[in-house]
């Protein structure tokens, strides 16, 4: 029996109304220092340079994912009946802590560190004395079981599907939350209908045929949010500046000229994996202060890139064709810019839904009225047409505005 809190804890939330916590171990983990660190990391990386209200944090998102998982395991009757209390607590903790290993500026920082946030997440869950202590005191082996859900190695294969699949609590929360804080409507979909139509069949999460329209709406919400918010060229311009600054810092470190005013950046400049202690202090507060210090660096390239980040003097952008890259490279050199630090090339692509490709959790499954289970593209003509369409991509090159250096 898992110990409950004296009363159900509730946290007000603009997306879900309330976040409900009734297990002591979950409440303890919410208040642990690694979870609180997520208050200091924005959810949307560079998108806050486009959408001024998008200052919401990974902490808010993590609570939202937990709440959707909690509702799944308590309100979806098939899950409530088939999962043990330990499995429910395990997957709720996995939802809560699935992003605990994120670095500053979210996914943008993955270009700076050689280690993925998922790897850090599992290390933190299994090795941090505070978090591990809470979970192991609650139930021996619990920390490993939570990490295994995130690794997709859980003894119960349905648990990872709730947190990380094509129809999961993570995506459900970030679409609704990011739409709310950016002031857009692209990410809005019918969460209540999706939850009402979820079922379990043959060890996998499925949606009743009557919920297909809600799934289609969700797929389109994801598609539009990627192109209107997550892949916005100004957001990518900001993120490319972060990457270029660290290219310069690494070159300075190799030359024995690293500016030691910001020691927290030294492991990154050395291209080595950070210890958990080093990683813990690397949040957006630290980085913002680091950019402030580096804006006064004696190295002019470092000072310029850092001040651009601080003051939002972002790179301009153009289509990343070979011809454009060649022309822009020559112009940069003519204006005294080193293309190694002042030219960034980035191509992104996104398909709104990937059809079944061997792993059942990599697809959305629909239970037809007659009981047959179909993969989503076989049950929805809209989704079928989407996956047959050409793969949409956006190829950009980022560089300083050469005519009038401002943005």
C-alpha positions as YAML, in Angstrom:
chain: A
units: angstrom
residues:
- id: 1
  name: UNK
  ca: [0.00, 0.00, 0.00]
- id: 2
  name: UNK
  ca: [1.47, 3.34, -1.05]
- id: 3
  name: UNK
  ca: [1.21, 6.06, 1.55]
- id: 4
  name: UNK
  ca: [-1.29, 8.81, 0.76]
- id: 5
  name: UNK
  ca: [-1.03, 12.47, 1.70]
- id: 6
  name: UNK
  ca: [-3.20, 13.65, 4.60]
- id: 7
  name: UNK
  ca: [-5.45, 15.31, 2.06]
- id: 8
  name: UNK
  ca: [-5.41, 15.61, -1.71]
- id: 9
  name: UNK
  ca: [-3.01, 18.38, -2.69]
- id: 10
  name: UNK
  ca: [-4.23, 20.65, -5.49]
- id: 11
  name: UNK
  ca: [-2.22, 23.06, -7.61]
- id: 12
  name: UNK
  ca: [-4.05, 25.56, -9.81]
- id: 13
  name: UNK
  ca: [-3.20, 25.23, -13.49]
- id: 14
  name: UNK
  ca: [-4.36, 27.37, -16.44]
- id: 15
  name: UNK
  ca: [-4.69, 24.36, -18.74]
- id: 16
  name: UNK
  ca: [-6.09, 21.61, -16.52]
- id: 17
  name: UNK
  ca: [-7.78, 23.64, -13.81]
- id: 18
  name: UNK
  ca: [-6.16, 21.71, -11.00]
- id: 19
  name: UNK
  ca: [-3.25, 19.30, -10.62]
- id: 20
  name: UNK
  ca: [-4.22, 16.63, -8.06]
- id: 21
  name: UNK
  ca: [-1.66, 14.86, -5.87]
- id: 22
  name: UNK
  ca: [-2.65, 12.19, -3.36]
- id: 23
  name: UNK
  ca: [0.50, 10.04, -3.06]
- id: 24
  name: UNK
  ca: [3.21, 11.16, -0.66]
- id: 25
  name: UNK
  ca: [6.07, 10.00, -2.90]
- id: 26
  name: UNK
  ca: [4.76, 12.11, -5.78]
- id: 27
  name: UNK
  ca: [4.45, 15.16, -3.55]
- id: 28
  name: UNK
  ca: [7.99, 14.61, -2.28]
- id: 29
  name: UNK
  ca: [9.37, 14.35, -5.81]
- id: 30
  name: UNK
  ca: [7.55, 17.51, -6.92]
- id: 31
  name: UNK
  ca: [9.30, 19.39, -4.13]
- id: 32
  name: UNK
  ca: [12.74, 17.86, -4.78]
- id: 33
  name: UNK
  ca: [15.48, 20.21, -6.00]
- id: 34
  name: UNK
  ca: [15.79, 18.61, -9.46]
- id: 35
  name: UNK
  ca: [12.09, 19.13, -10.11]
- id: 36
  name: UNK
  ca: [12.27, 22.69, -8.80]
- id: 37
  name: UNK
  ca: [15.16, 23.31, -11.19]
- id: 38
  name: UNK
  ca: [12.66, 22.95, -14.04]
- id: 39
  name: UNK
  ca: [11.09, 26.24, -12.94]
- id: 40
  name: UNK
  ca: [14.29, 27.82, -14.27]
- id: 41
  name: UNK
  ca: [14.03, 26.26, -17.75]
- id: 42
  name: UNK
  ca: [11.55, 27.51, -20.32]
- id: 43
  name: UNK
  ca: [9.34, 25.05, -22.09]
- id: 44
  name: UNK
  ca: [9.75, 26.53, -25.56]
- id: 45
  name: UNK
  ca: [13.40, 27.43, -26.02]
- id: 46
  name: UNK
  ca: [13.70, 30.10, -28.70]
- id: 47
  name: UNK
  ca: [9.96, 30.49, -29.31]
- id: 48
  name: UNK
  ca: [9.72, 33.03, -26.50]
- id: 49
  name: UNK
  ca: [11.60, 35.37, -28.87]
- id: 50
  name: UNK
  ca: [8.54, 35.21, -31.16]
- id: 51
  name: UNK
  ca: [5.65, 34.81, -28.72]
- id: 52
  name: UNK
  ca: [6.35, 37.20, -25.86]
- id: 53
  name: UNK
  ca: [4.03, 35.44, -23.38]
- id: 54
  name: UNK
  ca: [5.64, 32.03, -23.91]
- id: 55
  name: UNK
  ca: [7.68, 32.14, -20.72]
- id: 56
  name: UNK
  ca: [6.12, 29.03, -19.23]
- id: 57
  name: UNK
  ca: [8.47, 26.48, -17.74]
- id: 58
  name: UNK
  ca: [9.30, 22.79, -18.01]
- id: 59
  name: UNK
  ca: [8.04, 22.53, -14.43]
- id: 60
  name: UNK
  ca: [4.54, 23.57, -15.48]
- id: 61
  name: UNK
  ca: [4.58, 21.15, -18.40]
- id: 62
  name: UNK
  ca: [5.83, 18.29, -16.22]
- id: 63
  name: UNK
  ca: [2.98, 18.81, -13.77]
- id: 64
  name: UNK
  ca: [0.56, 18.85, -16.71]
- id: 65
  name: UNK
  ca: [1.89, 15.56, -18.09]
- id: 66
  name: UNK
  ca: [1.60, 14.01, -14.62]
- id: 67
  name: UNK
  ca: [-2.01, 15.19, -14.36]
- id: 68
  name: UNK
  ca: [-3.00, 13.69, -17.72]
- id: 69
  name: UNK
  ca: [-1.33, 10.38, -16.79]
- id: 70
  name: UNK
  ca: [-3.12, 10.47, -13.43]
- id: 71
  name: UNK
  ca: [-6.43, 10.94, -15.20]
- id: 72
  name: UNK
  ca: [-5.62, 8.12, -17.63]
- id: 73
  name: UNK
  ca: [-4.91, 5.57, -14.90]
- id: 74
  name: UNK
  ca: [-7.92, 6.59, -12.80]
- id: 75
  name: UNK
  ca: [-10.57, 7.61, -15.36]
- id: 76
  name: UNK
  ca: [-9.90, 5.24, -18.27]
- id: 77
  name: UNK
  ca: [-11.63, 2.19, -16.86]
- id: 78
  name: UNK
  ca: [-9.53, -0.37, -18.72]
- id: 79
  name: UNK
  ca: [-6.37, 1.13, -17.24]
- id: 80
  name: UNK
  ca: [-7.84, 1.60, -13.78]
- id: 81
  name: UNK
  ca: [-8.87, -2.08, -13.71]
- id: 82
  name: UNK
  ca: [-5.77, -3.63, -15.28]
- id: 83
  name: UNK
  ca: [-2.92, -1.72, -13.60]
- id: 84
  name: UNK
  ca: [-1.75, -2.38, -10.07]
- id: 85
  name: UNK
  ca: [-1.31, 0.49, -7.64]
- id: 86
  name: UNK
  ca: [2.46, 0.19, -8.03]
- id: 87
  name: UNK
  ca: [2.20, 0.45, -11.82]
- id: 88
  name: UNK
  ca: [-0.05, 3.50, -11.51]
- id: 89
  name: UNK
  ca: [2.36, 5.27, -9.17]
- id: 90
  name: UNK
  ca: [5.29, 4.26, -11.38]
- id: 91
  name: UNK
  ca: [3.81, 5.71, -14.55]
- id: 92
  name: UNK
  ca: [2.60, 8.86, -12.77]
- id: 93
  name: UNK
  ca: [6.16, 9.44, -11.53]
- id: 94
  name: UNK
  ca: [7.50, 8.79, -15.03]
- id: 95
  name: UNK
  ca: [5.09, 11.40, -16.42]
- id: 96
  name: UNK
  ca: [6.12, 13.86, -13.73]
- id: 97
  name: UNK
  ca: [9.86, 13.39, -14.25]
- id: 98
  name: UNK
  ca: [10.06, 12.57, -17.97]
- id: 99
  name: UNK
  ca: [11.74, 15.95, -18.70]
- id: 100
  name: UNK
  ca: [13.81, 16.32, -15.52]
- id: 101
  name: UNK
  ca: [17.02, 16.00, -17.55]
- id: 102
  name: UNK
  ca: [16.33, 18.94, -19.89]
- id: 103
  name: UNK
  ca: [19.01, 21.56, -20.25]
- id: 104
  name: UNK
  ca: [18.54, 25.32, -20.72]
- id: 105
  name: UNK
  ca: [16.43, 26.42, -23.67]
- id: 106
  name: UNK
  ca: [15.03, 22.91, -23.89]
- id: 107
  name: UNK
  ca: [15.84, 21.08, -27.13]
- id: 108
  name: UNK
  ca: [18.10, 23.89, -28.36]
- id: 109
  name: UNK
  ca: [20.73, 22.90, -25.82]
- id: 110
  name: UNK
  ca: [21.05, 19.41, -27.25]
- id: 111
  name: UNK
  ca: [23.25, 20.95, -29.96]
- id: 112
  name: UNK
  ca: [25.64, 22.11, -27.23]
- id: 113
  name: UNK
  ca: [25.94, 19.05, -24.98]
- id: 114
  name: UNK
  ca: [26.88, 15.57, -26.30]
- id: 115
  name: UNK
  ca: [24.34, 13.85, -24.04]
- id: 116
  name: UNK
  ca: [20.60, 13.69, -24.67]
- id: 117
  name: UNK
  ca: [18.14, 14.95, -22.09]
- id: 118
  name: UNK
  ca: [16.64, 11.45, -21.89]
- id: 119
  name: UNK
  ca: [19.98, 10.03, -20.76]
- id: 120
  name: UNK
  ca: [20.34, 12.71, -18.11]
- id: 121
  name: UNK
  ca: [16.73, 12.11, -17.04]
- id: 122
  name: UNK
  ca: [17.33, 8.44, -16.27]
- id: 123
  name: UNK
  ca: [20.63, 9.20, -14.51]
- id: 124
  name: UNK
  ca: [18.96, 11.78, -12.28]
- id: 125
  name: UNK
  ca: [16.06, 9.48, -11.39]
- id: 126
  name: UNK
  ca: [18.35, 6.57, -10.53]
- id: 127
  name: UNK
  ca: [21.33, 8.40, -9.04]
- id: 128
  name: UNK
  ca: [20.18, 11.60, -7.34]
- id: 129
  name: UNK
  ca: [20.20, 10.79, -3.60]
- id: 130
  name: UNK
  ca: [17.10, 12.86, -2.86]
- id: 131
  name: UNK
  ca: [14.82, 11.54, -5.60]
- id: 132
  name: UNK
  ca: [16.11, 8.00, -5.41]
- id: 133
  name: UNK
  ca: [15.78, 8.13, -1.63]
- id: 134
  name: UNK
  ca: [12.12, 9.10, -1.77]
- id: 135
  name: UNK
  ca: [11.26, 6.39, -4.29]
- id: 136
  name: UNK
  ca: [13.27, 3.58, -2.69]
- id: 137
  name: UNK
  ca: [11.87, 4.38, 0.76]
- id: 138
  name: UNK
  ca: [8.41, 4.12, -0.78]
- id: 139
  name: UNK
  ca: [9.05, 0.85, -2.64]
- id: 140
  name: UNK
  ca: [12.43, -0.84, -3.27]
- id: 141
  name: UNK
  ca: [13.25, -0.87, -6.98]
- id: 142
  name: UNK
  ca: [10.81, 1.94, -7.79]
- id: 143
  name: UNK
  ca: [13.45, 4.36, -9.16]
- id: 144
  name: UNK
  ca: [14.64, 1.81, -11.71]
- id: 145
  name: UNK
  ca: [11.06, 1.00, -12.72]
- id: 146
  name: UNK
  ca: [10.32, 4.70, -13.30]
- id: 147
  name: UNK
  ca: [13.47, 5.09, -15.41]
- id: 148
  name: UNK
  ca: [12.56, 1.95, -17.36]
- id: 149
  name: UNK
  ca: [9.25, 3.51, -18.37]
- id: 150
  name: UNK
  ca: [11.18, 6.44, -19.87]
- id: 151
  name: UNK
  ca: [13.63, 4.02, -21.55]
- id: 152
  name: UNK
  ca: [10.71, 2.04, -23.02]
- id: 153
  name: UNK
  ca: [11.93, -1.06, -21.15]
- id: 154
  name: UNK
  ca: [9.11, -1.36, -18.66]
- id: 155
  name: UNK
  ca: [7.94, -4.84, -17.64]
- id: 156
  name: UNK
  ca: [4.46, -3.65, -18.59]
- id: 157
  name: UNK
  ca: [4.69, -2.32, -22.19]
- id: 158
  name: UNK
  ca: [1.56, -0.22, -21.84]
- id: 159
  name: UNK
  ca: [3.16, 2.13, -19.31]
- id: 160
  name: UNK
  ca: [5.58, 3.83, -21.76]
- id: 161
  name: UNK
  ca: [2.69, 4.30, -24.18]
- id: 162
  name: UNK
  ca: [1.00, 6.61, -21.69]
- id: 163
  name: UNK
  ca: [4.06, 8.88, -21.41]
- id: 164
  name: UNK
  ca: [5.87, 8.70, -24.75]
- id: 165
  name: UNK
  ca: [4.21, 7.41, -27.92]
- id: 166
  name: UNK
  ca: [2.28, 9.01, -30.79]
- id: 167
  name: UNK
  ca: [-0.78, 9.58, -28.62]
- id: 168
  name: UNK
  ca: [0.59, 10.29, -25.17]
- id: 169
  name: UNK
  ca: [0.30, 12.57, -22.15]
- id: 170
  name: UNK
  ca: [3.47, 14.45, -23.08]
- id: 171
  name: UNK
  ca: [2.19, 15.60, -26.46]
- id: 172
  name: UNK
  ca: [-1.32, 16.19, -25.15]
- id: 173
  name: UNK
  ca: [-0.06, 18.61, -22.52]
- id: 174
  name: UNK
  ca: [2.53, 20.48, -24.54]
- id: 175
  name: UNK
  ca: [0.15, 21.12, -27.43]
- id: 176
  name: UNK
  ca: [-2.53, 22.60, -25.17]
- id: 177
  name: UNK
  ca: [-0.06, 24.42, -22.91]
- id: 178
  name: UNK
  ca: [2.07, 25.87, -25.69]
- id: 179
  name: UNK
  ca: [-1.03, 27.04, -27.56]
- id: 180
  name: UNK
  ca: [-2.31, 28.73, -24.40]
- id: 181
  name: UNK
  ca: [0.92, 30.60, -23.62]
- id: 182
  name: UNK
  ca: [1.71, 31.58, -27.21]
- id: 183
  name: UNK
  ca: [-1.81, 32.91, -27.64]
- id: 184
  name: UNK
  ca: [-2.37, 30.68, -30.67]
- id: 185
  name: UNK
  ca: [-5.21, 28.27, -31.36]
- id: 186
  name: UNK
  ca: [-3.28, 25.78, -33.48]
- id: 187
  name: UNK
  ca: [-2.60, 23.33, -30.63]
- id: 188
  name: UNK
  ca: [-6.13, 23.13, -29.25]
- id: 189
  name: UNK
  ca: [-7.85, 19.74, -29.48]
- id: 190
  name: UNK
  ca: [-10.54, 17.83, -27.58]
- id: 191
  name: UNK
  ca: [-8.63, 16.26, -24.67]
- id: 192
  name: UNK
  ca: [-11.81, 15.24, -22.87]
- id: 193
  name: UNK
  ca: [-13.09, 13.29, -25.86]
- id: 194
  name: UNK
  ca: [-9.75, 11.53, -26.31]
- id: 195
  name: UNK
  ca: [-9.68, 10.42, -22.69]
- id: 196
  name: UNK
  ca: [-13.30, 9.22, -22.87]
- id: 197
  name: UNK
  ca: [-12.58, 7.04, -25.89]
- id: 198
  name: UNK
  ca: [-9.28, 5.46, -24.73]
- id: 199
  name: UNK
  ca: [-9.32, 1.71, -24.15]
- id: 200
  name: UNK
  ca: [-6.83, -1.14, -23.71]
- id: 201
  name: UNK
  ca: [-6.79, -4.04, -26.13]
- id: 202
  name: UNK
  ca: [-4.21, -6.83, -26.37]
- id: 203
  name: UNK
  ca: [-1.66, -4.94, -24.28]
- id: 204
  name: UNK
  ca: [-1.85, -1.69, -26.21]
- id: 205
  name: UNK
  ca: [-3.64, 1.60, -25.89]
- id: 206
  name: UNK
  ca: [-6.42, 1.99, -28.47]
- id: 207
  name: UNK
  ca: [-9.10, 4.55, -29.30]
- id: 208
  name: UNK
  ca: [-12.71, 3.68, -29.97]
- id: 209
  name: UNK
  ca: [-13.84, 4.33, -33.53]
- id: 210
  name: UNK
  ca: [-16.10, 7.10, -32.23]
- id: 211
  name: UNK
  ca: [-12.95, 8.94, -31.12]
- id: 212
  name: UNK
  ca: [-11.30, 9.03, -34.56]
- id: 213
  name: UNK
  ca: [-12.38, 12.64, -35.16]
- id: 214
  name: UNK
  ca: [-10.75, 13.72, -31.89]
- id: 215
  name: UNK
  ca: [-7.55, 11.93, -32.94]
- id: 216
  name: UNK
  ca: [-7.58, 13.64, -36.34]
- id: 217
  name: UNK
  ca: [-7.97, 17.00, -34.61]
- id: 218
  name: UNK
  ca: [-5.02, 16.14, -32.33]
- id: 219
  name: UNK
  ca: [-2.83, 15.11, -35.30]
- id: 220
  name: UNK
  ca: [-3.59, 18.36, -37.12]
- id: 221
  name: UNK
  ca: [-2.96, 20.40, -33.96]
- id: 222
  name: UNK
  ca: [0.49, 18.86, -33.71]
- id: 223
  name: UNK
  ca: [1.20, 19.52, -37.38]
- id: 224
  name: UNK
  ca: [0.27, 23.20, -37.20]
- id: 225
  name: UNK
  ca: [2.08, 23.83, -33.90]
- id: 226
  name: UNK
  ca: [5.33, 22.55, -35.36]
- id: 227
  name: UNK
  ca: [5.25, 24.87, -38.33]
- id: 228
  name: UNK
  ca: [3.73, 27.92, -36.65]
- id: 229
  name: UNK
  ca: [5.52, 27.73, -33.26]
- id: 230
  name: UNK
  ca: [8.26, 25.12, -32.78]
- id: 231
  name: UNK
  ca: [9.90, 25.59, -36.21]
- id: 232
  name: UNK
  ca: [9.31, 29.33, -36.48]
- id: 233
  name: UNK
  ca: [12.41, 30.78, -38.21]
- id: 234
  name: UNK
  ca: [12.94, 33.48, -35.57]
- id: 235
  name: UNK
  ca: [12.91, 30.84, -32.82]
- id: 236
  name: UNK
  ca: [15.45, 28.85, -34.82]
- id: 237
  name: UNK
  ca: [17.53, 31.99, -35.35]
- id: 238
  name: UNK
  ca: [17.82, 32.46, -31.59]
- id: 239
  name: UNK
  ca: [18.73, 28.81, -31.10]
- id: 240
  name: UNK
  ca: [21.33, 28.97, -33.87]
- id: 241
  name: UNK
  ca: [22.97, 31.88, -32.05]
- id: 242
  name: UNK
  ca: [23.32, 29.75, -28.91]
- id: 243
  name: UNK
  ca: [24.97, 26.99, -30.95]
- id: 244
  name: UNK
  ca: [27.33, 29.42, -32.70]
- id: 245
  name: UNK
  ca: [28.39, 31.03, -29.43]
- id: 246
  name: UNK
  ca: [29.48, 27.66, -28.10]
- id: 247
  name: UNK
  ca: [31.33, 26.88, -31.34]
- id: 248
  name: UNK
  ca: [33.38, 30.00, -30.62]
- id: 249
  name: UNK
  ca: [33.87, 29.14, -26.95]
- id: 250
  name: UNK
  ca: [35.14, 25.67, -27.89]
- id: 251
  name: UNK
  ca: [37.64, 27.15, -30.31]
- id: 252
  name: UNK
  ca: [38.83, 29.56, -27.63]
- id: 253
  name: UNK
  ca: [39.19, 26.70, -25.15]
- id: 254
  name: UNK
  ca: [41.28, 24.71, -27.62]
- id: 255
  name: UNK
  ca: [43.51, 27.74, -28.10]
- id: 256
  name: UNK
  ca: [43.90, 28.19, -24.33]
- id: 257
  name: UNK
  ca: [41.93, 31.45, -24.42]
- id: 258
  name: UNK
  ca: [38.64, 30.44, -22.78]
- id: 259
  name: UNK
  ca: [37.11, 33.40, -20.85]
- id: 260
  name: UNK
  ca: [37.05, 32.02, -17.30]
- id: 261
  name: UNK
  ca: [34.50, 34.53, -16.06]
- id: 262
  name: UNK
  ca: [31.78, 31.88, -16.51]
- id: 263
  name: UNK
  ca: [33.18, 28.52, -15.27]
- id: 264
  name: UNK
  ca: [29.81, 26.80, -15.71]
- id: 265
  name: UNK
  ca: [30.41, 26.85, -19.49]
- id: 266
  name: UNK
  ca: [33.86, 25.26, -19.29]
- id: 267
  name: UNK
  ca: [32.73, 21.59, -19.44]
- id: 268
  name: UNK
  ca: [30.62, 22.41, -22.50]
- id: 269
  name: UNK
  ca: [33.54, 24.15, -24.17]
- id: 270
  name: UNK
  ca: [35.67, 21.08, -23.41]
- id: 271
  name: UNK
  ca: [33.07, 18.84, -25.14]
- id: 272
  name: UNK
  ca: [32.75, 16.53, -22.17]
- id: 273
  name: UNK
  ca: [29.75, 15.13, -20.40]
- id: 274
  name: UNK
  ca: [28.77, 17.16, -17.37]
- id: 275
  name: UNK
  ca: [28.51, 15.57, -13.95]
- id: 276
  name: UNK
  ca: [25.06, 15.78, -12.36]
- id: 277
  name: UNK
  ca: [26.34, 18.51, -10.01]
- id: 278
  name: UNK
  ca: [27.60, 20.54, -12.98]
- id: 279
  name: UNK
  ca: [24.41, 19.95, -14.92]
- id: 280
  name: UNK
  ca: [22.20, 20.97, -12.00]
- id: 281
  name: UNK
  ca: [23.54, 24.54, -11.91]
- id: 282
  name: UNK
  ca: [23.24, 24.92, -15.68]
- id: 283
  name: UNK
  ca: [19.82, 26.51, -16.01]
- id: 284
  name: UNK
  ca: [18.59, 29.55, -17.91]
- id: 285
  name: UNK
  ca: [19.36, 31.89, -15.03]
- id: 286
  name: UNK
  ca: [22.99, 30.78, -15.18]
- id: 287
  name: UNK
  ca: [23.09, 31.04, -18.97]
- id: 288
  name: UNK
  ca: [21.53, 34.50, -19.06]
- id: 289
  name: UNK
  ca: [24.11, 35.72, -16.56]
- id: 290
  name: UNK
  ca: [26.81, 33.98, -18.58]
- id: 291
  name: UNK
  ca: [25.70, 35.75, -21.75]
- id: 292
  name: UNK
  ca: [25.76, 39.04, -19.85]
- id: 293
  name: UNK
  ca: [29.35, 38.44, -18.73]
- id: 294
  name: UNK
  ca: [30.45, 37.25, -22.17]
- id: 295
  name: UNK
  ca: [29.00, 40.37, -23.81]
- id: 296
  name: UNK
  ca: [31.93, 42.20, -22.17]
- id: 297
  name: UNK
  ca: [34.48, 39.57, -23.21]
- id: 298
  name: UNK
  ca: [37.75, 40.77, -24.75]
- id: 299
  name: UNK
  ca: [37.18, 38.42, -27.69]
- id: 300
  name: UNK
  ca: [35.04, 40.46, -30.13]
- id: 301
  name: UNK
  ca: [33.27, 37.47, -31.71]
- id: 302
  name: UNK
  ca: [32.23, 36.06, -28.33]
- id: 303
  name: UNK
  ca: [31.14, 39.49, -27.11]
- id: 304
  name: UNK
  ca: [29.08, 40.10, -30.24]
- id: 305
  name: UNK
  ca: [27.31, 36.72, -30.23]
- id: 306
  name: UNK
  ca: [26.56, 36.96, -26.50]
- id: 307
  name: UNK
  ca: [25.19, 40.49, -26.77]
- id: 308
  name: UNK
  ca: [23.02, 39.42, -29.69]
- id: 309
  name: UNK
  ca: [21.45, 36.77, -27.45]
- id: 310
  name: UNK
  ca: [21.04, 39.22, -24.59]
- id: 311
  name: UNK
  ca: [19.57, 42.03, -26.69]
- id: 312
  name: UNK
  ca: [17.63, 39.99, -29.28]
- id: 313
  name: UNK
  ca: [19.73, 41.13, -32.24]
- id: 314
  name: UNK
  ca: [19.02, 37.91, -34.03]
- id: 315
  name: UNK
  ca: [20.40, 36.48, -37.24]
- id: 316
  name: UNK
  ca: [18.52, 37.10, -40.44]
- id: 317
  name: UNK
  ca: [17.55, 34.09, -42.53]
- id: 318
  name: UNK
  ca: [17.09, 32.98, -46.12]
- id: 319
  name: UNK
  ca: [16.37, 29.82, -48.04]
- id: 320
  name: UNK
  ca: [19.29, 27.45, -47.55]
- id: 321
  name: UNK
  ca: [20.04, 26.66, -51.17]
- id: 322
  name: UNK
  ca: [23.67, 26.04, -52.19]
- id: 323
  name: UNK
  ca: [23.55, 29.22, -54.28]
- id: 324
  name: UNK
  ca: [22.31, 31.30, -51.36]
- id: 325
  name: UNK
  ca: [24.87, 29.82, -48.99]
- id: 326
  name: UNK
  ca: [27.68, 30.62, -51.41]
- id: 327
  name: UNK
  ca: [26.48, 34.21, -51.94]
- id: 328
  name: UNK
  ca: [25.93, 34.85, -48.24]
- id: 329
  name: UNK
  ca: [29.31, 33.38, -47.35]
- id: 330
  name: UNK
  ca: [31.03, 35.80, -49.70]
- id: 331
  name: UNK
  ca: [29.06, 38.75, -48.33]
- id: 332
  name: UNK
  ca: [29.91, 37.77, -44.76]
- id: 333
  name: UNK
  ca: [33.60, 37.68, -45.56]
- id: 334
  name: UNK
  ca: [33.32, 41.05, -47.31]
- id: 335
  name: UNK
  ca: [31.74, 42.53, -44.18]
- id: 336
  name: UNK
  ca: [34.39, 41.02, -41.90]
- id: 337
  name: UNK
  ca: [32.32, 38.16, -40.46]
- id: 338
  name: UNK
  ca: [33.87, 34.72, -40.08]
- id: 339
  name: UNK
  ca: [31.31, 32.29, -41.60]
- id: 340
  name: UNK
  ca: [32.33, 29.62, -39.08]
- id: 341
  name: UNK
  ca: [30.61, 31.64, -36.37]
- id: 342
  name: UNK
  ca: [28.20, 33.79, -38.36]
- id: 343
  name: UNK
  ca: [26.62, 31.28, -40.72]
- id: 344
  name: UNK
  ca: [24.33, 28.51, -39.52]
- id: 345
  name: UNK
  ca: [22.54, 26.09, -41.80]
- id: 346
  name: UNK
  ca: [19.51, 24.20, -40.55]
- id: 347
  name: UNK
  ca: [16.93, 22.02, -42.26]
- id: 348
  name: UNK
  ca: [13.87, 20.76, -40.39]
- id: 349
  name: UNK
  ca: [11.17, 18.39, -41.48]
- id: 350
  name: UNK
  ca: [8.03, 17.07, -39.92]
- id: 351
  name: UNK
  ca: [5.33, 14.60, -40.78]
- id: 352
  name: UNK
  ca: [2.18, 14.93, -38.67]
- id: 353
  name: UNK
  ca: [1.87, 11.18, -38.20]
- id: 354
  name: UNK
  ca: [4.16, 8.23, -38.82]
- id: 355
  name: UNK
  ca: [2.34, 5.01, -39.75]
- id: 356
  name: UNK
  ca: [3.07, 1.66, -38.12]
- id: 357
  name: UNK
  ca: [6.70, 0.65, -38.65]
- id: 358
  name: UNK
  ca: [7.26, -2.48, -36.59]
- id: 359
  name: UNK
  ca: [6.72, -1.32, -33.01]
- id: 360
  name: UNK
  ca: [3.12, -1.24, -31.88]
- id: 361
  name: UNK
  ca: [3.69, 1.73, -29.56]
- id: 362
  name: UNK
  ca: [4.85, 3.76, -32.58]
- id: 363
  name: UNK
  ca: [1.34, 3.93, -33.98]
- id: 364
  name: UNK
  ca: [-2.16, 4.99, -32.99]
- id: 365
  name: UNK
  ca: [-4.62, 2.11, -32.96]
- id: 366
  name: UNK
  ca: [-8.35, 2.35, -33.53]
- id: 367
  name: UNK
  ca: [-10.88, -0.22, -32.31]
- id: 368
  name: UNK
  ca: [-13.62, -0.38, -34.91]
- id: 369
  name: UNK
  ca: [-17.26, -0.92, -34.00]
- id: 370
  name: UNK
  ca: [-17.01, -4.57, -34.98]
- id: 371
  name: UNK
  ca: [-14.01, -5.14, -32.69]
- id: 372
  name: UNK
  ca: [-11.29, -5.09, -35.39]
- id: 373
  name: UNK
  ca: [-8.12, -3.14, -34.46]
- id: 374
  name: UNK
  ca: [-6.82, -0.90, -37.24]
- id: 375
  name: UNK
  ca: [-3.81, 1.37, -37.45]
- id: 376
  name: UNK
  ca: [-4.95, 5.02, -37.62]
- id: 377
  name: UNK
  ca: [-4.15, 5.60, -41.30]
- id: 378
  name: UNK
  ca: [-6.33, 2.59, -42.15]
- id: 379
  name: UNK
  ca: [-9.23, 4.01, -40.14]
- id: 380
  name: UNK
  ca: [-9.00, 7.68, -41.16]
- id: 381
  name: UNK
  ca: [-8.99, 8.90, -44.75]
- id: 382
  name: UNK
  ca: [-7.69, 12.28, -43.56]
- id: 383
  name: UNK
  ca: [-4.64, 10.76, -41.87]
- id: 384
  name: UNK
  ca: [-4.10, 8.42, -44.83]
- id: 385
  name: UNK
  ca: [-3.92, 11.41, -47.17]
- id: 386
  name: UNK
  ca: [-1.53, 13.24, -44.82]
- id: 387
  name: UNK
  ca: [1.04, 10.45, -44.77]
- id: 388
  name: UNK
  ca: [0.91, 10.11, -48.57]
- id: 389
  name: UNK
  ca: [1.61, 13.81, -49.05]
- id: 390
  name: UNK
  ca: [5.20, 14.96, -49.70]
- id: 391
  name: UNK
  ca: [7.24, 15.36, -46.52]
- id: 392
  name: UNK
  ca: [7.19, 19.05, -45.66]
- id: 393
  name: UNK
  ca: [10.58, 20.53, -44.83]
- id: 394
  name: UNK
  ca: [12.11, 23.95, -44.28]
- id: 395
  name: UNK
  ca: [15.72, 24.59, -45.24]
- id: 396
  name: UNK
  ca: [17.17, 27.85, -43.87]
- id: 397
  name: UNK
  ca: [20.51, 29.56, -43.53]
- id: 398
  name: UNK
  ca: [20.98, 32.04, -40.65]
- id: 399
  name: UNK
  ca: [23.39, 34.98, -40.72]
- id: 400
  name: UNK
  ca: [23.75, 38.61, -39.54]
- id: 401
  name: UNK
  ca: [21.62, 41.16, -41.34]
- id: 402
  name: UNK
  ca: [24.23, 42.62, -43.65]
- id: 403
  name: UNK
  ca: [22.57, 45.80, -44.90]
- id: 404
  name: UNK
  ca: [21.22, 47.09, -41.59]
- id: 405
  name: UNK
  ca: [22.52, 45.07, -38.66]
- id: 406
  name: UNK
  ca: [19.38, 44.92, -36.60]
- id: 407
  name: UNK
  ca: [16.21, 42.85, -36.37]
...
